[in-house]
Amino acid sequence: MDTALENKKRLTTGDYFLLVIRSWDNKQEDYLSVDDPSTATQTFSEYLIAESTYFSMNYESCTQAVGKDVKVELFHMRFGIPHMVRNRILFP
């Protein structure tokens, strides 16, 4: 089964890459969840493009940062199960 995701390409539902940018929440003392509306996500069908986008991320390009730390994560989504590929924290 195929489904159209954010990048408007046809991706196999069971196998794609997900780039997630999450902001720090002072109240929770943790990063916001992936389901939070302020969390930015982008999907990719090819690993090389996903990894290139991951490494090109910098603090200034994260509009949701607003003076707080942000966590950038790259997941390989396989049959609905997220597998962490890379993660890093960007500071103001």
KOLDODO-277136 format. One line per 10 residues: number of its first residue (from 1); their letters; for each residue x, z, y of N, C-alpha, C. Coordinates in pm, 1 decimal. Layout:
<atoms>
NUM = a = X/Z/Y/X/Z/Y/X/Z/Y  ... .
</atoms>
This chain:
<atoms>
1 = mdtalenkkr = 84.7/0.0/-118.7/0.0/0.0/0.0/88.2/0.0/123.6  58.7/-85.3/219.7/134.1/-92.4/344.1/51.2/-35.0/458.5  121.0/13.8/559.8/52.0/63.7/678.1/133.8/26.7/801.3  68.2/-1.6/912.7/137.6/-33.0/1037.5/168.6/97.8/1108.5  292.9/117.6/1147.5/333.4/237.5/1218.0/372.5/202.6/1360.6  430.8/298.4/1433.9/452.6/285.5/1577.6/528.0/161.1/1622.2  623.2/114.6/1544.8/701.2/0.2/1590.7/631.6/-133.0/1562.4  505.3/-126.3/1520.2/418.6/-242.6/1502.0/469.4/-339.0/1395.1  557.1/-293.6/1308.7/598.9/-372.9/1194.7/525.5/-319.5/1072.9  521.3/-399.7/970.7/461.2/-353.6/846.4/569.1/-278.7/768.2 .
11 = lttgdyfllv = 543.9/-152.2/741.0/637.7/-70.0/666.8/571.5/-22.7/538.3  648.9/-12.0/434.4/596.8/44.3/311.7/572.5/191.6/335.3  452.9/238.3/308.4/416.2/377.2/334.5/512.1/473.1/267.0  558.7/440.6/149.1/641.2/533.0/72.7/788.2/531.3/105.2  835.8/444.5/194.6/980.4/433.9/215.7/1010.6/383.9/356.6  1045.6/475.6/446.3/1083.2/438.2/582.4/1167.0/550.7/643.9  1220.7/526.7/761.8/1302.7/624.7/832.2/1228.8/672.2/956.1  1239.2/800.5/984.7/1167.3/862.2/1095.2/1266.7/934.3/1185.9  1271.1/894.1/1312.3/1353.2/961.4/1413.2/1261.6/1055.7/1490.6  1299.7/1183.3/1497.1/1216.5/1286.5/1560.2/1297.5/1356.0/1668.5 .
21 = irswdnkqed = 1236.8/1372.4/1786.9/1301.3/1445.1/1897.5/1210.6/1561.1/1934.4  1259.6/1683.6/1908.8/1178.3/1804.3/1928.9/1240.2/1892.5/2036.2  1156.5/1947.7/2121.8/1200.1/2036.0/2230.3/1203.5/2181.2/2185.7  1283.8/2261.4/2252.9/1292.5/2404.4/2227.5/1171.6/2474.3/2289.6  1114.5/2569.4/2216.8/1002.1/2648.4/2265.5/1047.3/2793.2/2279.2  1053.3/2842.6/2403.0/1099.7/2979.7/2427.4/1010.2/3084.5/2362.6  880.0/3060.3/2358.2/787.3/3157.6/2300.7/806.9/3172.8/2150.1  825.0/3060.7/2082.0/843.9/3064.4/1936.8/988.6/3093.4/1898.2  1079.3/3077.4/1993.6/1223.3/3085.1/1968.8/1263.2/2990.6/1856.0  1208.3/2870.8/1864.4/1236.3/2766.3/1766.5/1197.5/2631.9/1830.0 .
31 = ylsvddpsta = 1229.7/2524.0/1762.4/1191.3/2392.3/1810.7/1046.3/2365.6/1774.8  977.8/2289.0/1858.4/837.7/2254.8/1833.9/825.4/2177.5/1702.7  709.7/2184.5/1641.7/688.7/2117.0/1513.6/681.0/1965.7/1532.9  696.9/1896.1/1425.0/688.0/1749.9/1427.5/547.1/1706.8/1467.4  446.6/1787.0/1435.3/307.5/1754.6/1467.5/269.6/1782.3/1613.0  356.5/1850.7/1689.0/325.4/1883.4/1828.1/315.3/1755.4/1910.8  218.1/1748.8/2005.0/200.5/1626.5/2085.7/322.2/1589.6/2171.4  405.7/1686.7/2207.2/522.7/1655.2/2290.5/642.7/1607.9/2208.0  632.7/1613.5/2077.2/741.3/1566.9/1990.5/738.3/1414.9/1984.5  852.2/1353.2/2015.4/862.7/1207.2/2012.0/906.6/1162.5/1873.4 .
41 = tqtfseylia = 842.0/1059.3/1820.4/880.0/1003.8/1690.9/890.7/852.5/1701.1  975.1/797.4/1616.6/989.3/652.8/1608.0/1018.6/619.8/1462.6  958.7/513.9/1410.7/977.4/476.4/1270.7/1059.4/348.3/1258.9  1130.4/338.1/1147.5/1217.2/223.0/1121.3/1207.0/184.7/974.8  1217.2/56.9/947.0/1219.7/11.8/808.4/1362.9/-2.3/757.8  1460.2/-14.2/849.2/1599.3/-33.1/809.6/1685.9/84.1/854.9  1769.0/131.8/764.4/1853.6/247.0/792.6/1952.3/219.2/906.8  2016.8/104.1/907.4/2118.4/76.3/1009.8/2061.4/81.2/1151.3  1941.0/31.1/1168.5/1877.3/36.4/1300.4/1840.8/179.8/1335.4  1789.1/253.9/1238.3/1753.5/394.8/1260.4/1877.1/476.4/1297.3 .
51 = estyfsmnye = 1985.9/456.0/1225.4/2108.1/530.8/1252.8/2166.5/493.4/1388.8  2164.8/366.4/1422.8/2214.3/321.8/1552.4/2134.5/385.3/1666.2  2002.9/389.9/1651.3/1917.6/453.5/1751.9/1946.8/602.7/1760.7  1965.0/666.8/1647.0/1998.1/810.2/1642.5/2125.3/838.7/1722.9  2230.7/761.4/1697.6/2357.9/784.1/1766.6/2354.5/743.3/1913.1  2260.5/656.8/1951.2/2252.5/616.8/2091.6/2175.0/717.7/2176.3  2109.4/813.7/2113.4/2032.4/914.3/2187.8/2126.2/1005.6/2265.8  2093.0/1028.7/2391.4/2165.3/1126.8/2472.1/2062.9/1211.5/2546.8  2107.6/1319.8/2605.0/2015.3/1414.8/2667.7/1932.8/1349.2/2778.1  1994.5/1264.7/2857.4/1925.9/1201.4/2969.7/1812.0/1109.7/2923.9 .
61 = sctqavgkdv = 1822.3/1054.5/2804.4/1717.6/964.1/2756.2/1599.0/1038.1/2693.8  1608.8/1169.4/2682.5/1500.4/1250.2/2625.0/1411.4/1301.0/2737.7  1301.9/1232.8/2761.9/1214.4/1268.2/2873.8/1146.4/1403.4/2854.6  1128.6/1447.6/2732.0/1063.3/1575.6/2707.0/1159.4/1694.0/2716.6  1286.4/1673.4/2747.5/1385.2/1781.1/2751.6/1354.9/1883.7/2861.3  1334.1/1841.0/2982.8/1298.5/1925.7/3097.2/1386.7/2050.5/3104.6  1516.4/2033.2/3097.0/1609.3/2145.7/3112.1/1627.2/2231.8/2989.6  1566.1/2194.9/2877.3/1577.7/2272.2/2753.8/1654.5/2191.6/2648.9  1703.4/2262.9/2548.1/1769.1/2195.3/2436.8/1669.2/2106.1/2363.9  1718.3/1999.3/2304.1/1634.9/1915.0/2218.5/1707.1/1892.8/2086.0 .
71 = kvelfhmrfg = 1629.0/1881.0/1982.4/1683.2/1856.4/1849.5/1646.9/1714.7/1809.0  1747.0/1636.4/1770.4/1727.2/1499.0/1726.9/1750.5/1495.7/1576.1  1651.0/1447.9/1502.9/1659.7/1446.7/1356.7/1624.9/1308.4/1303.0  1694.7/1269.5/1199.0/1666.1/1144.2/1130.4/1629.4/1177.9/986.0  1508.0/1138.5/946.4/1458.2/1164.0/811.9/1440.0/1033.6/736.4  1463.1/1038.9/607.3/1422.8/930.4/518.9/1293.9/977.5/452.6  1185.7/909.1/482.4/1056.5/943.6/424.9/1038.5/863.1/297.8  1028.0/933.7/187.6/1015.1/868.2/56.9/894.0/925.6/-13.7  788.9/844.6/-27.8/663.8/886.9/-91.5/606.7/1012.1/-25.6  615.0/1016.6/109.0/558.6/1127.8/185.1/645.0/1252.2/191.1 .
81 = iphmvrnril = 761.8/1249.3/129.8/851.5/1365.6/130.0/968.2/1337.6/224.4  988.0/1423.4/327.8/1098.9/1400.6/421.0/1232.2/1447.9/362.6  1333.0/1364.3/375.3/1468.8/1398.0/333.3/1558.3/1388.1/456.8  1619.3/1500.0/495.1/1704.4/1503.0/614.3/1827.1/1414.5/592.5  1850.9/1324.3/685.8/1968.2/1237.8/681.3/2071.6/1287.0/782.6  2027.3/1308.8/906.9/2116.1/1357.0/1013.2/2035.9/1443.7/1109.2  2104.0/1539.5/1172.3/2040.8/1614.7/1281.2/2147.1/1666.6/1375.5  2107.2/1684.9/1500.8/2196.9/1739.9/1602.4/2114.5/1795.3/1716.7  2178.0/1881.3/1793.6/2112.3/1942.9/1907.4/2181.7/1892.9/2034.4  2101.5/1851.5/2133.1/2154.1/1807.8/2261.2/2125.3/1914.6/2364.5 .
91 = fp = 2225.2/1947.3/2445.1/2212.8/2052.0/2546.1/2211.7/1992.6/2686.5  2144.8/2060.8/2781.4/2143.0/2010.1/2919.7/2281.1/2017.1/2984.4 .
</atoms>
